[in-house]
Amino acid sequence: MTKSPWGAVARSAILPGWGQFYNESYWKAPIFLGAIGGLVYGWIYYNDLYHDYKDLYSESLSDGGSGNQAYLSQRNLHLDNRDLFAIYIGLVYFLNLVDAYVDAHLFDFSVSENKDLGSKELQFKFYFNR
């Protein structure tokens, strides 16, 4: 039985972890889905903080002053964290697609020993000294 690599990629592109489920790697599906879900939660969290501090900094500018630098610093910090989470989401999503593709290619791969060789094997040992 073989699995379609591009079918697995398409499934994982629609829903992360679905390609792993298709490849019968059931334990990987919740890992990818949970990782992306957790990263999306982190992105939303930092996005909300960014908007809160952006509004606070805008209000401090409208008071006629030069703005509260603490609000500006916090706004920039949360913006950077939000952007990092977006990069992490993209990387895990891409890893999800690559894993589904490779797992589908290796679905029929067997690592069992071949006892039916019927021929003698040569065995070499190399010893390296420093």
N, C-alpha and C positions, 0 to 999 in steps of 0.2 A: 504494500500500500504506500502510495506516495502522497505528499502534500504539495499544493501549489504555493511556491514562494511569494509570488505576486498577489495571490489570493490572501495569504497571511498578512502581507503588508497592507493591503486594502482594508482588511478587517481591523488591523491595529490603527490605521489612520482614522477610521470612523470612531472607534472606541478603544483607547489604550488598554491592552490586556486581552482583547478579543482574539488577536492573532496568536497569542500564546495559548489561549484556550483551544483554538482551532488546531494547534500543533500538539495538543494533549500535554502541554506543560502547565498543568492546572495550578501549580504552586506559584508560577510567575505572574499570572494574571492579576491577583490582588496586590502584588508588590508594585507593579507599574501603575495600576489604577490608584492605589493609595499614595504613591509617591507624587503623581501628578496632582491628585486632589489636595494633598498637603501643601504642595508648592503654590497651587492656585489660591488656597486659603492665605498663605503668607503674602502673596501678591496683593490680594484684596485688603489685608490688614495694613500693609505699608502704603497702599494707595489711599486708604481712608485717612491715615495719619498725615500723609503728604498734603491732602486737600485741607485738613484741619489747620495745619501750620501755614499753608498758603493763604488761607482766609485770615488767620491771625496776623500774618505779616502784611497783608494788603490793608487790613484795618489800621495797623500801626503806621502805615504810610499815609493813609488818608487823614490822620490826625495832624498833619502838617509837619511831622518830624521826618527824620531820615530813616525811620523804621527801626524796629527792634531787631538787633543783630542775632539775638538768641533764637528768635522765631525763624529768621532766615537760615541760620545754621541747621536747625532741626528740620526745616523744609527740605534743604538740600540733602541731608542725611537720609531722610525717608524716601526721597526721590531716587537716590542711588540704590538703596536697598530694594525698592520696588523694581528698578531696572535689572538688578542682579537676579531677582526671583523670576523675571521674564526670561532671562537667559537660561536659568536653570530649567525652567519649564520646557523651553525649546530643546535643550540638550537631552533631557529625560525622554521627551517625545520622540526625538530622533533615535535614541538608543532603543526605545520600544520598537520602532520600525525595523532597525537593523537586527535586533534579536529575533523578531518574528521571521524575517527573511532567512537568516542563517539557520534557525531552528527548523524551518520547513525544508531547507536543503539537506540537513543532516538527519531528517526524520527516520530514514531507512538505514542509517549508518550503524553497523554492528561492531562492537568492540570485543566480541567473544573470540576465544582462541580457535584457530583452525587446526584441528587434530588430524585432518586428512591430507597432510602434505605428502607423505609417502617418500620423502627424500631426506637425505642427511642435511643438517644445518651446520654451517661453520660459525663458530663463536670466537670472537676476538675480544681480548681484554687489553686495555691500554692503561698504563700507570704513568702518571705524570708527577715528577718530583720538582720541588721548588729549587 
